[in-house]
Amino acid sequence: MKFVALVAALLLAGCGANDPGLAKKIQPTKTQLASIEERIKPYGMVNIQGAVQVAQAPSMPGEAKYAACGACHGAQGGGGVGPKLSGQTAEYIANRLWQYKRGEKVGSQSNLMWGQAGMLSETDITDLADYIQTM
C-alpha cells in the first residue's frame, strides 16, 4: 500500500505549478517582457555610469595603399627588406617616391621601387606620404 501511495504522489507531483507543460501555456507579462528587453539591449545603447566613450578615428586614405608597402618596409614602417620609413616626413617620402617614379637611382634597391612607384598617381603619393608620416 505504501508503494501505491508513493507512486501516486510522484505522479501527482507533475500537476499544477510544478508541471513543465504548464510553462509552455503561460505568457510573460508586459513587465516581464520589458525587463527582458532591458537586459538584452545592444552594446551601443548601454549607458555605463562613469565610462568614457572613445570615437573610432577615421582611417587615412594612405593606410589602405600602404598595405603593399608593408611587405618590405614592415607593417609599422620599421623596415625589413626595405629601409625604415617611420619617423620620416611626408615631404621626404613624397620626394623619394617621385624619384623612383621618374626612374632615378636612389639606392641599392631602386630597381625594386621603380615598378612600385611607377603605378602610383600623384594622389597616391600624397596619401602614402601623409600616412607614413603618422607612423
C-alpha positions as a Markdown table, in Angstrom:
| # | Residue | x | y | z |
|---|---|---|---|---|
| 1 | Met | 0.0 | 0.0 | 0.0 |
| 2 | Lys | 2.9 | 2.4 | 0.8 |
| 3 | Phe | 4.2 | 1.7 | -2.7 |
| 4 | Val | 0.9 | 2.7 | -4.4 |
| 5 | Ala | 0.8 | 5.9 | -2.3 |
| 6 | Leu | 4.4 | 6.7 | -3.2 |
| 7 | Val | 3.7 | 6.2 | -7.0 |
| 8 | Ala | 0.5 | 8.2 | -6.7 |
| 9 | Ala | 2.4 | 11.1 | -5.0 |
| 10 | Leu | 5.1 | 11.0 | -7.7 |
| 11 | Leu | 2.5 | 11.1 | -10.5 |
| 12 | Leu | 0.6 | 13.9 | -8.9 |
| 13 | Ala | 3.8 | 16.0 | -8.3 |
| 14 | Gly | 3.8 | 16.8 | -12.1 |
| 15 | Cys | 0.4 | 18.5 | -11.8 |
| 16 | Gly | -0.2 | 22.2 | -11.1 |
| 17 | Ala | 2.7 | 24.7 | -10.5 |
| 18 | Asn | 5.4 | 22.1 | -11.0 |
| 19 | Asp | 4.1 | 20.8 | -14.3 |
| 20 | Pro | 6.7 | 21.6 | -17.1 |
| 21 | Gly | 3.9 | 21.6 | -19.7 |
| 22 | Leu | 2.2 | 24.4 | -17.9 |
| 23 | Ala | 5.1 | 26.8 | -18.5 |
| 24 | Lys | 4.5 | 26.5 | -22.2 |
| 25 | Lys | 1.0 | 27.8 | -21.8 |
| 26 | Ile | 1.8 | 30.8 | -19.7 |
| 27 | Gln | 2.6 | 34.1 | -21.5 |
| 28 | Pro | 5.0 | 36.5 | -19.8 |
| 29 | Thr | 3.5 | 39.8 | -18.5 |
| 30 | Lys | 4.3 | 43.2 | -20.1 |
| 31 | Thr | 6.6 | 43.9 | -17.1 |
| 32 | Gln | 8.5 | 40.7 | -17.5 |
| 33 | Leu | 8.9 | 41.4 | -21.3 |
| 34 | Ala | 10.2 | 44.9 | -20.6 |
| 35 | Ser | 12.6 | 43.5 | -18.0 |
| 36 | Ile | 13.9 | 41.0 | -20.6 |
| 37 | Glu | 14.3 | 43.7 | -23.3 |
| 38 | Glu | 16.2 | 45.9 | -20.8 |
| 39 | Arg | 18.7 | 43.2 | -20.2 |
| 40 | Ile | 19.4 | 42.4 | -23.8 |
| 41 | Lys | 20.0 | 45.9 | -25.2 |
| 42 | Pro | 22.6 | 46.2 | -27.9 |
| 43 | Tyr | 26.0 | 47.2 | -26.5 |
| 44 | Gly | 25.9 | 50.6 | -28.2 |
| 45 | Met | 22.8 | 51.5 | -26.3 |
| 46 | Val | 24.1 | 50.6 | -22.8 |
| 47 | Asn | 24.9 | 53.5 | -20.6 |
| 48 | Ile | 27.6 | 52.6 | -18.1 |
| 49 | Gln | 28.0 | 55.3 | -15.5 |
| 50 | Gly | 31.5 | 56.8 | -15.4 |
| 51 | Ala | 32.5 | 55.2 | -18.8 |
| 52 | Val | 34.4 | 57.2 | -21.4 |
| 53 | Gln | 33.2 | 56.9 | -24.9 |
| 54 | Val | 36.0 | 56.6 | -27.4 |
| 55 | Ala | 35.3 | 57.6 | -31.0 |
| 56 | Gln | 36.9 | 55.5 | -33.7 |
| 57 | Ala | 39.4 | 57.5 | -35.7 |
| 58 | Pro | 38.8 | 57.6 | -39.4 |
| 59 | Ser | 41.4 | 55.8 | -41.4 |
| 60 | Met | 43.6 | 57.8 | -43.7 |
| 61 | Pro | 43.4 | 57.2 | -47.5 |
| 62 | Gly | 47.1 | 56.2 | -47.5 |
| 63 | Glu | 46.6 | 53.5 | -44.9 |
| 64 | Ala | 45.0 | 51.0 | -47.4 |
| 65 | Lys | 47.5 | 51.9 | -50.0 |
| 66 | Tyr | 50.4 | 51.2 | -47.6 |
| 67 | Ala | 49.4 | 47.5 | -47.3 |
| 68 | Ala | 51.6 | 46.6 | -50.3 |
| 69 | Cys | 54.5 | 48.7 | -48.9 |
| 70 | Gly | 54.3 | 46.9 | -45.6 |
| 71 | Ala | 55.6 | 43.6 | -47.1 |
| 72 | Cys | 59.1 | 45.1 | -47.5 |
| 73 | His | 59.0 | 48.2 | -45.1 |
| 74 | Gly | 57.2 | 46.5 | -42.2 |
| 75 | Ala | 53.6 | 46.8 | -41.1 |
| 76 | Gln | 54.5 | 49.8 | -38.9 |
| 77 | Gly | 57.2 | 51.2 | -41.2 |
| 78 | Gly | 60.0 | 49.8 | -39.1 |
| 79 | Gly | 61.9 | 48.3 | -42.0 |
| 80 | Gly | 62.7 | 44.8 | -43.2 |
| 81 | Val | 63.8 | 44.0 | -46.8 |
| 82 | Gly | 63.3 | 47.8 | -47.4 |
| 83 | Pro | 64.5 | 50.6 | -45.2 |
| 84 | Lys | 62.7 | 52.0 | -42.2 |
| 85 | Leu | 60.1 | 54.6 | -43.2 |
| 86 | Ser | 58.6 | 55.5 | -39.8 |
| 87 | Gly | 59.9 | 58.8 | -38.5 |
| 88 | Gln | 60.3 | 60.3 | -42.0 |
| 89 | Thr | 58.5 | 63.4 | -43.1 |
| 90 | Ala | 55.8 | 63.4 | -45.7 |
| 91 | Glu | 58.0 | 65.7 | -47.9 |
| 92 | Tyr | 60.9 | 63.2 | -47.7 |
| 93 | Ile | 58.7 | 60.2 | -48.6 |
| 94 | Ala | 56.9 | 62.0 | -51.4 |
| 95 | Asn | 60.2 | 63.2 | -52.9 |
| 96 | Arg | 61.7 | 59.7 | -52.8 |
| 97 | Leu | 58.5 | 58.2 | -54.5 |
| 98 | Trp | 58.7 | 60.9 | -57.2 |
| 99 | Gln | 62.4 | 60.0 | -57.8 |
| 100 | Tyr | 61.6 | 56.3 | -58.1 |
| 101 | Lys | 58.6 | 57.1 | -60.4 |
| 102 | Arg | 61.0 | 59.0 | -62.7 |
| 103 | Gly | 63.3 | 56.0 | -62.7 |
| 104 | Glu | 66.1 | 57.7 | -60.8 |
| 105 | Lys | 68.6 | 55.6 | -58.9 |
| 106 | Val | 68.3 | 56.5 | -55.2 |
| 107 | Gly | 69.9 | 53.4 | -53.5 |
| 108 | Ser | 70.8 | 49.8 | -54.0 |
| 109 | Gln | 67.2 | 48.7 | -54.2 |
| 110 | Ser | 66.0 | 51.4 | -56.6 |
| 111 | Asn | 65.1 | 48.8 | -59.2 |
| 112 | Leu | 62.6 | 47.2 | -56.8 |
| 113 | Met | 60.9 | 50.6 | -56.2 |
| 114 | Trp | 60.7 | 51.8 | -59.9 |
| 115 | Gly | 57.9 | 49.3 | -60.6 |
| 116 | Gln | 56.1 | 50.1 | -57.4 |
| 117 | Ala | 56.3 | 53.9 | -57.7 |
| 118 | Gly | 55.5 | 53.7 | -61.4 |
| 119 | Met | 52.0 | 52.5 | -60.6 |
| 120 | Leu | 51.3 | 55.4 | -58.2 |
| 121 | Ser | 49.3 | 58.5 | -59.1 |
| 122 | Glu | 50.0 | 62.0 | -57.7 |
| 123 | Thr | 47.2 | 61.5 | -55.2 |
| 124 | Asp | 48.5 | 58.0 | -54.2 |
| 125 | Ile | 52.0 | 59.5 | -53.5 |
| 126 | Thr | 50.5 | 62.3 | -51.3 |
| 127 | Asp | 48.2 | 59.9 | -49.4 |
| 128 | Leu | 51.1 | 57.5 | -48.8 |
| 129 | Ala | 53.5 | 60.2 | -47.7 |
| 130 | Asp | 50.9 | 61.7 | -45.3 |
| 131 | Tyr | 50.1 | 58.3 | -43.8 |
| 132 | Ile | 53.7 | 57.2 | -43.4 |
| 133 | Gln | 54.5 | 60.4 | -41.6 |
| 134 | Thr | 52.0 | 59.4 | -38.9 |
| 135 | Met | 53.8 | 56.1 | -38.1 |
